[in-house]
Amino acid sequence: MSKDKNSRLVYSTETGRIKEEKPAAQIPAGDGIVRIRRETAGRNGKGVTTITGIPVDENELKNIAKALKQTCGVGGSVKDGVIEIQGDQREKIKADLEKRGFTVKLAGG
């Protein structure tokens, strides 16, 4: 049997199903600056505020997103480590994140 890089063992008659271990979630490395920008691209002209560069793990990122949504009184989500908040909420989000001790920059136009 040849070793192909796309093949892996999923079942063995001796031990049964082989479970694949997932690597531990890592905190994304950045420059320590949280960037807030307003985007409309691909959203039919509807604006969202995106927050990137928060150096925390996925669970804490979701908690921060929840608190920001409550502060702004709007909806939003977390996608691929980026928090999206509906509407142009840059000033409210900047004030809230600065209270939490992050260095914040307003990016884009």
C-alpha distances in whole Angstrom, upper triangle without the diagonal:
4,7,9,13,13,11,12,12,15,15,15,16,18,19,20,20,18,21,21,24,26,28,31,34,35,39,39,40,43,47,48,50,50,51,52,53,54,52,52,50,48,50,53,55,55,55,52,53,49,49,46,46,46,44,44,41,40,42,45,45,45,48,50,49,51,54,54,54,57,59,59,59,56,53,50,46,43,41,38,40,43,46,48,52,54,57,58,58,58,61,60,57,58,61,58,56,58,60,56,56,54,55,55,55,56,54,55,58
4,6,10,11,9,11,12,16,17,17,19,21,21,22,21,19,22,21,23,25,26,30,32,33,37,36,38,41,44,46,48,48,48,50,50,51,49,50,47,45,48,51,53,53,52,50,50,47,47,44,43,44,42,42,39,38,41,43,43,44,47,48,47,49,52,52,52,55,57,57,58,55,51,48,44,42,39,36,38,41,44,46,50,52,55,56,56,55,59,58,55,56,58,56,53,56,58,54,54,52,52,52,53,54,51,52,55
4,6,9,7,9,11,14,16,16,19,20,20,21,19,17,19,18,20,21,23,26,28,29,33,33,34,37,40,42,44,44,45,47,47,48,46,47,44,43,45,48,50,50,50,47,47,44,43,40,40,40,39,38,35,35,37,40,39,40,43,45,44,46,49,49,49,52,54,54,54,52,48,45,41,38,35,33,35,38,41,43,46,49,51,53,53,52,55,55,51,52,55,53,50,52,54,50,50,48,49,49,49,50,48,49,52
4,5,5,8,11,14,17,18,21,22,22,22,20,18,19,17,20,21,22,25,27,28,31,31,32,35,39,40,42,42,42,44,44,45,43,44,41,40,42,45,47,47,46,44,44,41,41,38,37,38,37,36,34,33,36,38,38,38,41,43,42,44,47,47,47,50,52,51,52,49,46,42,39,36,33,30,32,35,38,40,44,46,49,50,50,49,53,52,49,50,53,51,48,50,52,49,49,46,47,47,47,48,45,46,49
4,6,8,11,14,17,19,22,23,23,22,20,17,18,15,17,18,19,22,24,25,28,27,29,31,35,37,38,38,39,40,41,42,40,41,38,37,39,42,44,44,43,41,41,37,37,34,34,35,33,33,30,30,32,35,34,35,38,39,38,41,43,43,44,47,48,48,49,46,43,39,36,33,30,27,29,32,35,37,40,43,45,46,47,46,49,49,45,46,49,47,44,47,48,45,45,42,43,43,43,44,42,42,45
4,7,10,12,16,18,21,23,22,21,18,16,17,14,17,17,18,22,23,25,28,27,29,32,35,37,38,38,38,39,39,41,38,39,36,35,37,40,42,42,41,39,39,36,36,33,33,34,33,32,30,29,31,34,33,33,37,38,37,39,42,42,42,45,47,46,47,44,40,37,34,31,28,25,28,30,34,35,39,41,43,45,45,45,48,48,44,45,48,46,43,46,48,45,45,42,43,43,43,43,41,41,44
4,7,9,12,14,17,19,19,17,15,13,14,13,16,17,19,23,24,26,29,29,31,34,38,39,41,40,41,42,42,43,41,42,39,37,39,42,45,44,44,42,42,39,38,36,35,36,35,34,31,30,32,35,34,35,38,39,39,40,43,44,43,46,48,48,48,46,42,39,35,33,30,27,30,33,36,37,41,43,46,47,47,47,50,50,46,47,50,48,45,48,49,46,46,44,45,45,45,46,44,44,47
4,6,9,11,15,16,15,14,12,10,11,10,13,14,17,20,22,24,28,28,30,34,37,38,40,40,40,42,42,43,41,42,40,38,40,43,45,45,44,42,42,38,38,35,35,35,34,32,29,28,30,33,33,33,36,38,37,39,42,42,42,45,47,47,48,45,41,38,35,32,29,27,29,32,35,37,40,42,46,47,47,47,50,49,45,47,49,47,44,47,48,45,45,43,44,44,45,46,44,45,48
4,6,8,11,12,11,11,9,7,9,9,13,15,18,21,24,26,30,30,33,36,40,41,42,42,43,44,45,46,44,45,43,41,43,46,48,47,46,44,44,41,40,38,37,37,35,34,31,29,31,34,34,34,37,39,39,40,43,44,44,46,48,49,49,46,43,40,36,34,31,29,31,34,37,39,42,44,48,49,49,49,52,51,47,49,51,48,46,49,50,46,47,45,46,46,47,48,47,48,51
4,7,10,12,11,9,6,5,7,8,12,14,18,21,23,26,29,30,33,36,40,41,42,41,42,43,44,45,43,44,42,40,41,44,47,45,45,42,43,40,39,37,37,37,35,33,30,28,30,33,33,33,35,38,37,38,41,42,42,44,47,47,47,44,41,38,34,32,30,28,30,33,36,37,41,43,46,48,48,48,51,49,46,48,50,47,45,48,49,45,46,44,46,46,47,48,46,47,50
4,7,9,8,5,4,5,9,11,14,17,20,23,26,29,32,34,36,40,43,44,46,45,46,47,47,48,47,47,45,43,44,47,50,49,48,46,46,43,42,40,40,40,38,36,33,31,32,36,36,35,38,40,40,41,44,45,45,47,49,50,49,47,43,41,37,35,33,31,34,37,39,41,44,46,49,51,51,51,54,53,49,51,53,50,48,51,51,48,49,47,49,49,50,51,50,51,54
4,5,5,5,6,7,11,13,16,20,22,25,28,31,35,36,38,42,46,46,48,47,48,50,51,52,50,51,49,47,48,51,53,52,52,49,49,46,45,43,43,42,40,38,35,34,35,38,39,38,41,43,43,44,47,48,48,50,52,53,53,50,47,44,41,38,36,35,37,40,42,44,47,49,53,54,54,54,57,56,52,54,56,53,51,53,54,50,51,50,51,52,53,54,53,54,57
4,6,6,8,10,14,17,20,23,26,29,32,34,38,40,42,46,49,50,52,51,52,53,54,55,53,54,52,50,51,54,57,55,55,52,52,49,49,47,46,46,44,42,38,37,38,41,42,41,44,46,46,46,49,51,51,52,55,56,55,53,50,47,44,41,40,38,40,43,45,47,50,52,56,58,57,57,60,59,55,57,59,56,54,57,57,53,54,53,55,55,57,58,56,57,60
4,6,9,10,14,17,19,23,25,28,31,34,38,39,42,45,49,49,51,51,52,54,55,56,54,55,54,52,53,56,58,57,56,53,53,50,49,47,46,46,44,41,38,37,37,41,42,41,43,46,46,47,49,51,51,53,55,56,56,54,50,48,44,42,41,39,40,44,46,48,51,53,57,58,58,58,60,59,55,57,59,56,54,56,57,53,54,52,54,55,57,58,57,58,61
4,7,8,11,14,16,19,22,25,28,31,34,36,39,42,46,46,48,47,49,50,52,53,51,52,51,49,50,53,55,54,53,50,50,47,46,44,43,42,40,38,34,33,34,37,38,38,40,42,43,43,46,48,47,49,52,53,52,50,47,45,41,39,37,36,37,41,42,45,47,50,53,55,54,54,57,55,52,54,55,52,50,53,53,49,50,49,51,52,54,55,54,55,58
4,6,9,13,15,19,22,24,27,30,34,36,38,42,45,46,48,47,48,49,50,51,49,50,49,47,47,50,53,51,51,48,48,45,44,43,42,41,40,37,33,32,33,36,37,36,38,41,41,41,44,46,46,47,50,51,50,48,45,42,39,37,35,34,36,39,41,43,45,48,51,53,52,53,56,54,50,52,54,51,49,52,52,48,50,48,50,51,52,53,52,54,57
4,6,10,13,16,19,22,24,27,31,32,35,39,42,42,44,43,44,45,46,47,46,46,45,43,44,47,49,47,47,44,44,42,41,39,39,38,36,34,30,29,29,33,34,33,35,38,38,38,41,43,42,44,47,47,47,45,41,39,35,33,32,30,32,35,37,39,42,44,47,49,49,49,52,50,47,49,51,48,46,49,49,45,46,45,47,48,49,50,49,50,53
4,6,9,13,16,19,21,24,28,29,32,36,39,39,42,41,42,43,44,45,44,45,43,41,42,46,48,46,46,43,43,40,39,37,36,36,34,31,28,27,28,31,32,31,34,36,36,37,40,41,41,43,45,46,46,44,40,38,34,32,30,28,30,33,35,37,40,43,46,48,47,47,50,49,45,47,49,46,43,46,47,43,44,43,45,45,46,48,46,48,51
4,6,9,13,15,18,21,24,26,29,32,36,36,38,37,38,40,41,42,41,42,41,39,40,43,45,43,43,40,39,36,35,33,33,32,30,28,24,23,24,27,28,28,30,32,32,33,36,37,37,39,42,42,42,40,37,34,31,28,27,25,26,30,32,34,37,39,43,45,44,44,46,45,42,43,45,42,40,43,43,39,40,39,41,42,43,44,43,45,48
4,6,10,13,15,18,22,23,26,29,33,33,35,34,36,37,38,39,38,39,38,36,37,41,43,41,40,37,37,34,33,30,30,29,27,25,22,21,22,25,26,26,28,30,30,32,34,35,36,38,40,41,41,39,35,32,29,26,24,22,24,27,29,32,35,37,41,42,41,41,44,43,39,41,43,40,37,40,41,37,38,36,38,39,40,41,40,41,45
4,6,9,12,15,19,20,23,26,30,30,32,32,33,35,36,38,37,39,37,36,37,41,42,40,39,36,35,32,31,28,27,27,24,22,19,18,20,23,23,24,26,28,28,30,32,33,34,36,38,39,39,37,34,31,27,25,23,21,22,26,28,30,33,36,39,41,40,39,42,41,37,38,40,37,35,37,38,34,35,33,35,36,38,39,38,40,43
4,6,9,12,15,17,20,23,27,27,29,28,30,31,33,34,33,35,34,33,34,37,39,37,36,32,32,28,27,25,24,23,21,19,16,15,16,19,20,20,23,25,25,26,29,30,30,33,35,35,36,34,31,28,24,21,20,17,18,22,24,27,30,33,36,37,36,36,38,37,33,35,37,34,31,34,35,31,32,30,32,33,34,35,34,36,39
4,6,9,12,14,17,20,24,24,26,26,28,29,31,33,32,34,33,33,34,37,39,37,35,32,31,27,25,23,21,21,18,17,14,14,16,18,19,20,22,24,24,26,28,29,30,32,34,35,36,34,31,28,24,21,19,17,17,21,23,26,29,32,35,36,35,34,37,36,32,33,35,32,29,32,33,29,29,28,29,30,32,33,32,34,38
4,6,10,12,15,18,22,21,24,23,26,27,29,32,31,34,33,33,33,37,38,36,34,31,29,26,23,21,19,18,16,14,10,11,13,15,16,17,19,21,22,23,25,26,28,30,31,32,33,32,29,26,23,19,18,16,15,19,21,24,27,31,34,34,33,32,34,33,29,30,32,29,26,29,29,26,26,25,27,28,30,31,31,33,36
4,7,9,12,16,19,19,21,20,22,24,26,28,28,30,30,29,30,34,34,32,30,27,25,22,20,17,16,15,12,10,7,8,10,12,12,14,16,17,18,20,22,23,24,26,28,29,30,28,26,23,19,16,15,12,12,15,17,21,24,27,30,31,29,28,31,29,26,27,29,26,23,26,26,23,23,21,23,24,26,28,27,29,33
4,6,9,12,16,15,18,18,20,22,24,27,27,30,29,29,30,34,34,32,30,26,24,21,18,16,13,13,10,9,7,9,12,12,12,15,17,17,18,21,22,23,25,27,28,29,30,29,26,23,20,16,16,13,11,15,17,21,24,27,30,30,28,27,29,28,25,25,27,25,22,24,25,21,21,19,21,22,24,26,25,27,31
4,6,9,13,12,14,14,16,19,21,24,25,28,27,28,29,32,32,30,28,24,22,18,15,13,10,9,6,6,5,8,11,11,10,13,15,15,16,19,20,20,22,24,25,26,28,27,25,21,19,15,15,12,10,13,15,19,21,25,27,27,25,24,26,25,21,21,24,21,18,20,21,18,17,15,17,18,20,22,22,25,28
4,6,10,10,12,12,14,17,19,22,22,25,25,25,26,30,30,28,26,22,20,16,14,10,8,8,6,8,8,10,13,13,11,15,17,16,17,20,21,20,22,25,25,26,28,26,24,21,18,15,14,11,8,11,14,17,20,24,26,26,24,22,25,24,21,21,23,21,18,20,22,19,18,15,16,17,18,20,19,22,25
4,7,8,11,12,14,17,19,23,23,27,26,27,28,32,32,30,27,24,22,18,15,12,8,9,7,10,11,13,16,15,14,18,19,18,19,22,23,22,25,27,27,27,30,29,27,24,21,18,17,14,12,14,16,20,23,26,28,27,25,23,25,25,22,21,23,22,18,20,22,19,18,15,15,16,17,20,19,21,25
4,6,8,9,11,14,17,20,21,25,24,26,27,31,30,28,25,22,20,16,13,10,6,8,7,11,13,15,18,17,15,18,20,18,19,22,23,21,24,26,26,26,29,28,26,23,21,18,17,15,12,13,16,19,21,25,26,24,23,21,22,23,20,18,21,20,17,18,20,18,16,13,12,13,14,16,15,18,22
4,6,9,10,14,17,20,22,25,25,27,29,32,31,29,26,23,20,17,14,11,8,10,9,13,16,18,21,19,17,21,22,19,20,24,24,22,25,27,26,26,30,29,28,25,23,20,20,18,15,15,17,20,22,26,26,25,23,20,22,23,19,17,20,20,16,16,19,17,15,12,10,11,12,15,14,17,21
4,7,10,13,16,20,22,25,26,28,29,32,30,29,25,23,19,16,13,10,7,8,7,11,14,17,19,16,15,19,19,16,18,21,21,19,22,25,23,24,27,26,26,23,22,19,20,18,14,15,16,19,21,24,25,23,21,18,19,20,17,15,17,17,13,13,16,14,11,8,7,9,11,14,14,18,21
4,6,10,13,16,19,22,23,26,26,29,27,26,22,20,16,14,11,9,6,8,9,12,16,17,20,17,15,18,19,16,17,20,19,17,21,23,21,21,25,24,24,21,20,18,19,18,14,14,15,17,18,22,22,20,18,15,16,17,14,12,14,15,11,11,14,13,11,7,5,6,7,10,11,14,18
4,7,10,14,16,20,21,23,23,26,24,23,19,16,13,10,7,6,5,6,8,11,14,15,17,15,12,15,16,13,13,17,16,14,17,19,18,18,21,20,20,18,17,15,16,15,12,11,11,13,15,18,18,17,15,12,13,14,11,9,12,12,9,10,13,12,11,7,6,5,6,9,9,13,16
4,7,10,12,16,17,20,20,23,21,20,16,14,10,8,6,5,6,8,12,14,17,17,19,17,14,17,18,15,14,18,17,15,17,20,18,17,21,19,19,17,16,15,15,15,12,10,11,12,13,16,16,14,13,10,12,14,11,9,13,13,11,12,15,14,14,10,9,6,5,6,6,9,12
4,7,10,14,15,18,18,20,18,17,13,10,7,6,5,7,9,10,14,16,18,18,20,18,15,16,17,14,13,16,16,12,14,17,16,14,18,16,16,14,15,14,15,15,13,10,9,10,10,13,12,10,9,7,9,11,8,8,11,12,10,12,15,15,15,12,11,7,6,5,6,8,11
4,6,10,12,15,15,17,15,14,10,8,6,5,7,9,12,13,17,19,21,20,22,21,17,18,20,17,15,18,18,15,16,19,17,15,18,16,16,14,15,15,15,16,15,11,11,10,10,12,11,9,9,7,11,13,11,10,14,15,14,15,19,19,19,16,14,11,9,6,5,6,8
4,7,10,13,12,14,11,10,6,6,4,6,9,12,15,16,20,22,23,22,24,23,19,20,21,18,16,19,19,15,15,19,17,15,17,15,15,13,15,15,16,17,16,13,12,10,9,10,8,6,8,7,11,13,12,12,16,17,16,18,21,21,22,19,18,14,12,9,8,7,8
4,6,9,8,11,9,8,6,5,6,7,11,12,16,18,21,23,24,22,24,24,20,20,22,20,17,20,21,17,17,20,20,17,19,16,15,13,14,15,14,16,16,12,12,10,10,10,9,9,11,11,15,16,15,16,19,20,19,21,24,24,25,21,21,17,15,12,10,9,9
4,6,6,7,5,6,5,6,9,10,14,16,20,21,25,26,27,25,27,26,23,22,25,22,19,22,23,19,18,22,22,18,20,16,16,14,16,17,16,18,19,15,15,12,12,10,10,10,13,14,17,19,18,19,22,23,22,25,27,27,28,25,24,21,19,16,14,12,11
4,6,7,7,8,8,9,12,12,15,16,20,22,25,27,27,25,27,27,23,24,26,24,21,24,25,22,21,25,25,22,23,19,18,16,17,17,16,17,18,15,16,13,14,13,13,14,17,17,21,22,20,22,25,25,25,27,30,29,30,27,26,23,20,18,15,13,13
4,6,8,9,10,11,13,14,17,18,22,24,27,27,27,25,27,28,24,23,26,25,22,24,26,23,22,25,26,23,23,20,18,16,16,17,15,17,19,16,16,14,15,14,14,16,19,19,23,24,22,24,27,27,26,29,32,31,32,29,28,25,23,21,18,16,17
4,5,5,7,9,12,13,17,18,22,24,27,27,27,25,26,27,23,22,25,24,20,22,24,21,19,22,23,20,20,17,15,14,14,16,15,17,19,16,16,12,13,11,11,14,16,18,21,22,21,23,26,26,25,28,30,30,31,28,28,25,23,21,19,17,17
4,6,9,11,15,16,20,22,26,27,30,31,31,29,30,30,27,26,28,27,23,25,27,24,22,25,25,22,22,18,17,17,18,20,19,21,23,20,19,16,16,13,13,15,18,20,23,24,23,25,28,28,28,31,33,33,34,31,31,28,26,23,21,19,18
4,6,10,13,15,19,21,25,26,30,31,31,29,30,30,26,26,28,26,23,24,26,22,21,24,24,20,21,17,17,16,18,20,20,22,23,20,19,15,15,12,11,12,16,17,20,21,21,23,26,26,26,29,31,31,32,30,29,25,23,20,19,16,15
4,7,10,13,16,19,23,24,28,28,29,26,27,27,24,23,25,23,19,21,22,19,17,20,20,17,17,14,13,13,15,17,17,20,21,18,16,12,11,8,7,10,13,15,18,19,18,20,23,23,24,26,28,28,30,27,27,24,22,19,18,16,15
4,7,10,13,16,20,21,25,25,26,24,25,25,21,21,22,20,17,19,20,16,15,18,18,14,15,12,12,12,14,16,16,19,19,15,14,10,9,7,5,6,10,11,15,15,15,17,20,20,20,23,25,25,26,24,23,20,18,15,15,13,12
4,6,10,13,17,17,21,22,23,21,22,21,17,17,19,17,13,15,17,13,12,15,15,12,14,11,10,9,11,12,13,16,15,12,10,6,6,5,5,6,8,10,13,13,12,14,17,17,17,20,22,22,23,21,21,17,16,14,13,13,13
4,7,10,14,14,18,19,20,19,20,19,15,16,17,14,12,14,15,11,11,14,14,11,13,11,11,9,11,12,13,15,14,10,8,6,5,6,6,6,6,7,10,11,9,11,14,14,14,16,18,18,20,17,17,14,13,10,11,11,12
4,7,10,11,15,16,17,16,18,17,13,14,16,13,11,14,15,11,12,16,15,13,16,13,12,10,10,9,10,12,10,7,6,5,6,9,10,9,9,9,12,13,10,11,15,14,13,16,18,17,18,15,15,13,12,10,10,11,13
4,7,8,11,13,14,14,16,14,10,12,14,11,9,13,13,10,12,15,15,14,16,15,14,11,11,9,11,11,9,6,5,7,8,11,13,12,11,9,12,12,9,10,13,12,10,13,15,14,15,12,12,10,10,10,10,12,14
4,6,9,11,13,13,15,14,10,13,15,12,11,15,16,13,15,19,18,17,20,18,17,14,13,10,10,10,7,5,7,9,12,15,16,15,14,12,15,16,12,12,15,15,12,14,17,15,15,12,12,10,10,11,10,13,16
4,6,9,11,12,15,13,10,14,15,13,13,17,17,15,18,20,20,20,23,21,20,17,15,13,13,11,8,8,10,13,15,18,20,19,17,15,17,17,14,13,16,15,12,14,16,14,14,10,10,9,10,12,12,15,18
4,6,9,10,12,10,8,11,12,10,11,14,14,13,16,18,18,18,21,20,19,16,15,12,13,12,8,9,9,13,15,18,20,19,17,15,17,16,13,12,15,13,10,12,14,11,11,8,9,10,12,14,14,17,20
4,7,10,12,10,9,12,13,11,13,16,16,16,19,21,21,22,24,23,22,19,17,14,15,13,10,11,12,16,18,22,24,23,21,19,20,20,16,16,18,16,12,14,16,12,12,9,11,12,15,17,17,20,24
4,7,8,6,6,10,10,10,12,14,15,15,18,19,20,21,23,23,21,18,16,13,14,13,9,11,12,16,18,22,24,24,21,20,22,20,17,17,19,16,13,15,16,12,13,11,14,15,17,19,20,23,26
4,6,6,6,9,10,11,12,14,16,16,18,20,21,23,24,23,21,18,15,12,13,12,9,12,13,16,19,22,25,25,23,22,24,23,19,20,22,19,16,19,19,16,16,15,17,18,21,22,23,25,28
4,6,5,6,9,10,10,12,14,15,16,19,20,21,22,21,18,15,12,9,10,9,7,10,11,14,17,20,23,24,22,22,24,22,19,20,22,19,17,20,20,17,18,17,19,19,21,23,23,25,28
4,5,5,6,9,10,11,13,14,16,17,19,20,21,20,18,16,13,10,12,12,10,13,12,15,17,20,24,25,22,23,24,22,19,21,22,19,17,20,20,16,18,17,20,21,23,24,25,27,30
4,5,5,6,9,10,11,12,14,15,16,18,20,19,18,15,13,11,14,14,11,12,12,15,16,20,23,23,21,20,22,19,16,18,19,15,13,16,16,13,15,14,17,18,20,22,23,26,28
4,5,5,6,9,10,11,12,14,15,16,18,17,15,13,10,8,10,11,8,9,8,11,13,17,19,20,18,17,19,17,14,16,17,14,12,15,16,13,15,13,16,16,18,19,20,22,25
4,5,5,6,9,10,10,12,14,15,16,15,13,10,8,7,10,11,9,10,8,11,12,15,19,20,18,18,20,18,15,17,18,15,14,18,18,15,17,16,19,18,20,21,22,24,26
4,5,5,6,9,10,11,12,14,15,15,14,12,11,10,14,15,12,13,11,13,13,17,19,20,18,18,20,17,14,16,17,13,13,16,15,13,16,15,18,18,21,22,23,25,27
4,5,5,6,9,10,10,12,14,14,13,11,11,10,13,15,12,11,9,11,11,15,17,18,15,15,16,14,11,13,13,10,9,13,12,10,13,12,15,14,17,18,19,22,24
4,5,5,6,9,10,11,12,11,10,8,7,7,11,13,11,9,6,8,8,12,14,15,13,14,15,13,10,13,14,11,11,14,15,13,15,14,17,15,17,17,19,21,22
4,5,5,6,9,10,10,10,9,8,8,9,13,16,14,13,10,11,10,12,15,17,14,16,17,14,12,15,16,12,13,16,16,14,17,17,20,18,21,20,22,24,25
4,5,5,6,9,10,11,11,11,12,12,16,18,16,15,11,13,11,14,16,16,13,14,15,12,10,13,13,9,10,14,12,11,15,15,18,17,19,19,21,24,25
4,5,5,6,8,9,9,9,10,11,15,17,15,13,9,10,8,11,12,13,10,11,12,9,7,10,10,8,9,12,12,11,14,14,16,14,16,16,18,20,21
4,5,5,6,5,6,7,9,11,15,18,16,14,10,9,7,9,11,12,10,12,13,10,9,13,14,11,12,16,16,15,18,17,20,18,19,18,20,21,22
4,5,5,7,8,10,12,14,18,21,19,17,13,13,10,12,13,15,12,14,15,11,11,14,14,11,13,16,15,15,19,19,21,19,21,21,23,24,25
4,6,8,10,12,14,16,19,22,20,18,14,14,11,12,13,13,10,12,11,8,8,11,10,8,11,14,13,13,17,17,19,17,19,18,21,23,23
4,6,9,10,13,16,19,21,20,17,13,12,9,9,9,10,7,10,10,7,8,11,11,10,12,15,15,16,19,18,20,17,18,17,19,20,20
4,7,10,13,16,19,23,21,19,15,13,10,9,10,12,10,13,14,11,11,15,15,13,16,19,18,19,22,21,23,21,22,20,22,23,23
4,7,10,14,17,20,19,16,13,11,7,6,8,10,9,13,14,12,12,16,16,15,17,20,20,20,23,22,23,21,21,20,21,22,22
4,7,11,13,17,17,14,11,9,6,6,9,12,11,14,16,14,13,17,18,16,17,21,21,21,23,22,24,21,22,20,21,22,22
4,7,10,13,13,11,7,5,4,6,9,12,11,14,16,14,13,16,18,16,16,20,21,19,22,20,22,19,20,19,19,20,21
4,6,10,10,8,6,5,7,9,12,15,14,16,18,17,14,17,19,17,17,20,21,20,22,20,22,20,20,19,20,20,22
4,7,6,6,5,6,9,12,15,17,16,16,19,18,15,17,20,17,16,20,21,19,20,18,20,18,19,19,19,20,22
4,6,5,6,8,11,13,16,18,18,18,21,21,17,20,22,20,19,22,24,21,23,20,21,20,20,20,19,20,22
4,6,8,10,14,17,19,20,20,20,23,23,19,21,24,22,19,23,24,22,23,20,21,20,20,20,19,20,23
4,7,10,13,16,19,19,19,18,21,20,17,18,21,19,16,19,21,18,19,16,17,16,17,18,17,19,22
4,6,10,13,15,16,15,15,18,17,14,15,18,17,14,18,20,18,18,15,16,15,15,15,14,16,18
4,7,10,13,13,12,12,15,14,11,13,16,14,13,16,18,16,17,15,16,14,15,14,14,16,18
4,7,9,11,10,11,15,14,11,14,17,15,14,18,19,18,20,18,18,16,16,15,14,15,17
4,6,8,7,9,12,11,9,12,15,13,14,17,18,18,20,18,19,16,16,15,15,16,17
4,7,8,10,13,12,12,15,17,16,17,20,21,21,23,21,22,19,19,16,17,17,17
4,6,9,12,11,11,14,16,16,17,20,21,22,24,22,22,19,18,15,16,15,15
4,6,8,9,10,12,14,15,16,18,19,20,22,20,20,16,15,12,13,13,12
4,6,6,6,9,10,11,12,14,16,17,19,17,17,14,14,11,13,14,14
4,6,5,6,9,10,10,12,14,15,16,14,14,10,10,7,10,11,11
4,5,5,6,9,10,11,13,14,16,14,14,11,11,9,12,14,13
4,5,5,6,9,10,11,13,15,14,15,12,13,12,15,17,17
4,5,5,6,8,10,11,13,11,12,9,11,10,13,15,16
4,6,5,6,9,10,11,9,9,6,8,8,11,14,15
4,6,5,6,9,10,10,11,9,11,11,15,18,18
4,5,5,7,9,9,11,10,13,13,17,19,20
4,5,5,7,6,8,7,10,12,15,18,20
4,5,5,5,6,7,10,12,15,19,20
4,5,8,10,10,14,16,19,22,24
4,6,9,10,14,16,19,23,24
4,7,9,13,16,18,22,24
4,6,10,13,15,19,21
4,7,10,13,16,19
4,7,9,13,15
4,6,10,12
4,7,9
4,7
4
